[in-house]
């Protein structure tokens, strides 16, 4: 699976340590379903920004040494705007790479089929 790595400028504090390095994976349909079945469902249904934050929490594969279950919307609410922008830019880069990767792969299959 394609991922995108990056580094927060300020970082997020967890258990007395500042964490900066992160890795994002592509957003999946299951992220939306799980969010709407989670303890955050009511708030996510009524607030698009919070719903997006819930999806982002699921999309973050790694954030420093923070255990994955601790990467929650509540934790992400403590990010500075500059760090949130860094993650957003990484998310856009990942989506672009994923589209390109899928497109190149499909074109390659078509070319192989035509050559045969």
KETI-785298 format. One record per residue: chain; x, y, z of N, C-alpha, C in turn. Coordinates in nm, 3 decimals, decimal comma. Example, Ala and Ser with C-alpha at 12.3 -4.5 7.8 and 13.67 -1.06 7.14 Angstrom:
residues 2
<'A' <1,319 -0,569 0,780> <1,230 -0,450 0,780> <1,320 -0,330 0,780>>
<'A' <1,285 -0,225 0,708> <1,367 -0,106 0,714> <1,290 0,003 0,787>>
end
This chain:
residues 116
<'A' <0,084 -0,119 0,000> <0,000 0,000 0,000> <0,088 0,124 0,000>>
<'A' <0,052 0,219 -0,081> <0,125 0,345 -0,088> <0,096 0,426 0,038>>
<'A' <0,199 0,484 0,096> <0,182 0,573 0,211> <0,259 0,701 0,186>>
<'A' <0,233 0,799 0,268> <0,304 0,928 0,260> <0,358 0,959 0,399>>
<'A' <0,486 0,989 0,405> <0,550 1,023 0,533> <0,576 1,172 0,538>>
<'A' <0,578 1,224 0,659> <0,605 1,365 0,678> <0,649 1,393 0,820>>
<'A' <0,671 1,521 0,845> <0,717 1,563 0,978> <0,642 1,688 1,019>>
<'A' <0,588 1,685 1,140> <0,520 1,801 1,196> <0,624 1,905 1,236>>
<'A' <0,589 2,029 1,226> <0,681 2,138 1,261> <0,687 2,157 1,412>>
<'A' <0,573 2,161 1,476> <0,565 2,181 1,621> <0,560 2,046 1,693>>
<'A' <0,477 1,957 1,645> <0,462 1,825 1,704> <0,346 1,819 1,802>>
<'A' <0,310 1,698 1,834> <0,200 1,674 1,929> <0,257 1,602 2,050>>
<'A' <0,212 1,645 2,168> <0,262 1,585 2,290> <0,173 1,469 2,332>>
<'A' <0,238 1,361 2,370> <0,167 1,243 2,420> <0,257 1,176 2,524>>
<'A' <0,204 1,159 2,643> <0,275 1,096 2,754> <0,412 1,159 2,778>>
<'A' <0,414 1,292 2,775> <0,535 1,366 2,809> <0,641 1,374 2,700>>
<'A' <0,607 1,326 2,580> <0,704 1,329 2,471> <0,641 1,398 2,350>>
<'A' <0,723 1,474 2,277> <0,674 1,539 2,155> <0,700 1,447 2,037>>
<'A' <0,595 1,427 1,958> <0,601 1,337 1,841> <0,584 1,420 1,715>>
<'A' <0,671 1,396 1,617> <0,667 1,478 1,494> <0,651 1,396 1,366>>
<'A' <0,715 1,283 1,356> <0,711 1,207 1,231> <0,578 1,133 1,218>>
<'A' <0,522 1,137 1,097> <0,394 1,071 1,074> <0,394 0,998 0,941>>
<'A' <0,299 0,907 0,929> <0,278 0,834 0,805> <0,129 0,818 0,783>>
<'A' <0,086 0,851 0,662> <-0,055 0,840 0,626> <-0,074 0,725 0,528>>
<'A' <-0,186 0,659 0,539> <-0,227 0,559 0,441> <-0,349 0,615 0,368>>
<'A' <-0,386 0,556 0,256> <-0,505 0,606 0,185> <-0,631 0,594 0,271>>
<'A' <-0,723 0,684 0,248> <-0,852 0,679 0,317> <-0,935 0,567 0,256>>
<'A' <-1,000 0,490 0,341> <-1,081 0,377 0,297> <-1,228 0,399 0,330>>
<'A' <-1,314 0,332 0,259> <-1,458 0,340 0,288> <-1,485 0,295 0,430>>
<'A' <-1,412 0,195 0,475> <-1,432 0,144 0,612> <-1,407 0,252 0,717>>
<'A' <-1,323 0,351 0,685> <-1,299 0,460 0,780> <-1,428 0,536 0,809>>
<'A' <-1,505 0,563 0,705> <-1,633 0,634 0,721> <-1,732 0,550 0,800>>
<'A' <-1,742 0,423 0,762> <-1,838 0,334 0,829> <-1,803 0,321 0,977>>
<'A' <-1,676 0,295 1,005> <-1,634 0,278 1,145> <-1,656 0,406 1,226>>
<'A' <-1,632 0,521 1,164> <-1,654 0,648 1,234> <-1,801 0,662 1,272>>
<'A' <-1,889 0,627 1,180> <-2,032 0,642 1,207> <-2,087 0,534 1,300>>
<'A' <-2,004 0,438 1,333> <-2,041 0,335 1,431> <-1,964 0,350 1,561>>
<'A' <-1,886 0,455 1,574> <-1,799 0,473 1,689> <-1,863 0,562 1,795>>
<'A' <-1,790 0,582 1,903> <-1,837 0,672 2,009> <-1,845 0,817 1,961>>
<'A' <-1,782 0,847 1,846> <-1,783 0,982 1,791> <-1,897 1,005 1,692>>
<'A' <-1,982 0,905 1,672> <-2,084 0,909 1,565> <-2,175 1,031 1,573>>
<'A' <-2,232 1,059 1,690> <-2,325 1,172 1,700> <-2,260 1,303 1,662>>
<'A' <-2,143 1,327 1,715> <-2,074 1,452 1,685> <-2,032 1,458 1,537>>
<'A' <-1,985 1,345 1,484> <-1,941 1,339 1,344> <-2,058 1,362 1,248>>
<'A' <-2,175 1,311 1,282> <-2,293 1,328 1,196> <-2,338 1,473 1,189>>
<'A' <-2,313 1,548 1,293> <-2,359 1,686 1,302> <-2,252 1,790 1,272>>
<'A' <-2,129 1,746 1,245> <-2,020 1,839 1,226> <-1,924 1,783 1,122>>
<'A' <-1,931 1,835 1,001> <-1,847 1,784 0,891> <-1,698 1,796 0,922>>
<'A' <-1,659 1,903 0,989> <-1,517 1,921 1,023> <-1,470 1,812 1,118>>
<'A' <-1,553 1,780 1,216> <-1,517 1,675 1,311> <-1,516 1,539 1,243>>
<'A' <-1,610 1,516 1,152> <-1,613 1,391 1,075> <-1,482 1,376 0,999>>
<'A' <-1,435 1,483 0,936> <-1,308 1,480 0,864> <-1,191 1,449 0,957>>
<'A' <-1,195 1,504 1,077> <-1,090 1,478 1,176> <-1,091 1,330 1,218>>
<'A' <-1,210 1,273 1,231> <-1,222 1,130 1,263> <-1,161 1,045 1,153>>
<'A' <-1,189 1,082 1,028> <-1,133 1,008 0,915> <-0,981 1,020 0,913>>
<'A' <-0,931 1,140 0,940> <-0,787 1,162 0,942> <-0,721 1,078 1,051>>
<'A' <-0,782 1,069 1,167> <-0,726 0,988 1,276> <-0,711 0,843 1,232>>
<'A' <-0,806 0,794 1,155> <-0,798 0,656 1,105> <-0,692 0,643 0,997>>
<'A' <-0,675 0,748 0,918> <-0,581 0,747 0,806> <-0,435 0,755 0,852>>
<'A' <-0,411 0,808 0,969> <-0,274 0,820 1,020> <-0,228 0,682 1,068>>
<'A' <-0,134 0,626 0,996> <-0,081 0,493 1,030> <0,018 0,502 1,146>>
<'A' <0,095 0,610 1,149> <0,195 0,630 1,255> <0,205 0,778 1,288>>
<'A' <0,224 0,806 1,414> <0,250 0,942 1,461> <0,351 0,930 1,573>>
<'A' <0,479 0,944 1,536> <0,586 0,923 1,633> <0,576 0,783 1,691>>
<'A' <0,586 0,775 1,823> <0,576 0,647 1,892> <0,439 0,627 1,957>>
<'A' <0,343 0,709 1,921> <0,210 0,701 1,981> <0,142 0,573 1,934>>
<'A' <0,090 0,492 2,026> <0,018 0,371 1,984> <-0,103 0,408 1,898>>
<'A' <-0,130 0,328 1,797> <-0,238 0,358 1,704> <-0,372 0,384 1,775>>
<'A' <-0,411 0,305 1,876> <-0,539 0,333 1,942> <-0,547 0,471 2,009>>
<'A' <-0,431 0,531 2,036> <-0,428 0,663 2,100> <-0,436 0,777 1,999>>
<'A' <-0,429 0,745 1,868> <-0,439 0,848 1,765> <-0,589 0,867 1,736>>
<'A' <-0,646 0,960 1,808> <-0,790 0,983 1,805> <-0,820 1,127 1,760>>
<'A' <-0,946 1,154 1,727> <-0,981 1,293 1,697> <-0,948 1,386 1,813>>
<'A' <-0,966 1,339 1,936> <-0,934 1,422 2,053> <-0,786 1,459 2,054>>
<'A' <-0,699 1,365 2,022> <-0,556 1,394 2,016> <-0,527 1,493 1,903>>
<'A' <-0,588 1,472 1,787> <-0,563 1,560 1,673> <-0,614 1,702 1,697>>
<'A' <-0,710 1,718 1,786> <-0,760 1,851 1,820> <-0,653 1,935 1,889>>
<'A' <-0,547 1,869 1,939> <-0,440 1,943 2,006> <-0,331 1,989 1,909>>
<'A' <-0,344 1,954 1,779> <-0,246 1,997 1,680> <-0,253 2,148 1,660>>
<'A' <-0,140 2,207 1,629> <-0,140 2,347 1,588> <-0,187 2,353 1,443>>
<'A' <-0,231 2,469 1,400> <-0,277 2,486 1,261> <-0,166 2,455 1,162>>
<'A' <-0,043 2,495 1,194> <0,068 2,471 1,101> <0,094 2,320 1,085>>
<'A' <0,080 2,244 1,193> <0,098 2,099 1,184> <-0,019 2,034 1,111>>
<'A' <-0,138 2,086 1,134> <-0,255 2,033 1,063> <-0,239 2,055 0,912>>
<'A' <-0,186 2,172 0,875> <-0,160 2,199 0,732> <-0,057 2,102 0,675>>
<'A' <0,045 2,069 0,754> <0,148 1,974 0,708> <0,085 1,837 0,679>>
<'A' <-0,004 1,794 0,766> <-0,072 1,666 0,744> <-0,166 1,676 0,624>>
<'A' <-0,236 1,786 0,611> <-0,327 1,806 0,498> <-0,252 1,804 0,365>>
<'A' <-0,135 1,868 0,362> <-0,054 1,868 0,240> <-0,004 1,727 0,208>>
<'A' <0,033 1,651 0,310> <0,076 1,513 0,289> <-0,040 1,428 0,238>>
<'A' <-0,158 1,455 0,290> <-0,278 1,383 0,246> <-0,305 1,411 0,098>>
<'A' <-0,293 1,536 0,056> <-0,313 1,571 -0,085> <-0,207 1,506 -0,173>>
<'A' <-0,083 1,504 -0,127> <0,026 1,441 -0,203> <0,000 1,291 -0,217>>
<'A' <-0,047 1,229 -0,110> <-0,079 1,086 -0,114> <-0,190 1,057 -0,215>>
<'A' <-0,295 1,138 -0,211> <-0,406 1,118 -0,304> <-0,358 1,134 -0,449>>
<'A' <-0,273 1,231 -0,472> <-0,219 1,253 -0,606> <-0,133 1,134 -0,651>>
<'A' <-0,046 1,088 -0,562> <0,038 0,972 -0,595> <-0,046 0,848 -0,620>>
<'A' <-0,150 0,831 -0,541> <-0,236 0,714 -0,556> <-0,308 0,717 -0,691>>
<'A' <-0,359 0,834 -0,729> <-0,425 0,846 -0,860> <-0,327 0,817 -0,972>>
<'A' <-0,207 0,870 -0,963> <-0,105 0,849 -1,065> <-0,065 0,702 -1,069>>
<'A' <-0,043 0,643 -0,954> <-0,003 0,503 -0,946> <-0,110 0,414 -1,009>>
<'A' <-0,234 0,434 -0,973> <-0,343 0,353 -1,028> <-0,356 0,377 -1,178>>
<'A' <-0,344 0,501 -1,221> <-0,356 0,533 -1,362> <-0,244 0,471 -1,444>>
<'A' <-0,120 0,478 -1,394> <-0,006 0,421 -1,466> <-0,020 0,269 -1,473>>
<'A' <-0,068 0,208 -1,367> <-0,084 0,064 -1,362> <-0,189 0,019 -1,465>>
<'A' <-0,300 0,091 -1,471> <-0,406 0,057 -1,566> <-0,358 0,076 -1,710>>
<'A' <-0,288 0,186 -1,737> <-0,236 0,210 -1,872> <-0,137 0,102 -1,912>>
<'A' <-0,056 0,057 -1,817> <0,042 -0,048 -1,844> <-0,029 -0,178 -1,879>>
<'A' <-0,137 -0,212 -1,808> <-0,214 -0,332 -1,838> <-0,274 -0,325 -1,978>>
<'A' <-0,328 -0,208 -2,014> <-0,387 -0,191 -2,147> <-0,282 -0,207 -2,254>>
<'A' <-0,163 -0,152 -2,232> <-0,054 -0,162 -2,329> <-0,009 -0,308 -2,344>>
<'A' <0,000 -0,380 -2,232> <0,039 -0,520 -2,236> <-0,064 -0,603 -2,313>>
<'A' <-0,192 -0,573 -2,294> <-0,299 -0,646 -2,361> <-0,295 -0,619 -2,512>>
<'A' <-0,270 -0,496 -2,549> <-0,263 -0,460 -2,691> <-0,142 -0,523 -2,758>>
<'A' <-0,030 -0,535 -2,685> <0,093 -0,589 -2,743> <0,082 -0,740 -2,765>>
<'A' <-0,001 -0,806 -2,689> <-0,012 -0,952 -2,699> <-0,094 -0,999 -2,812>>
end
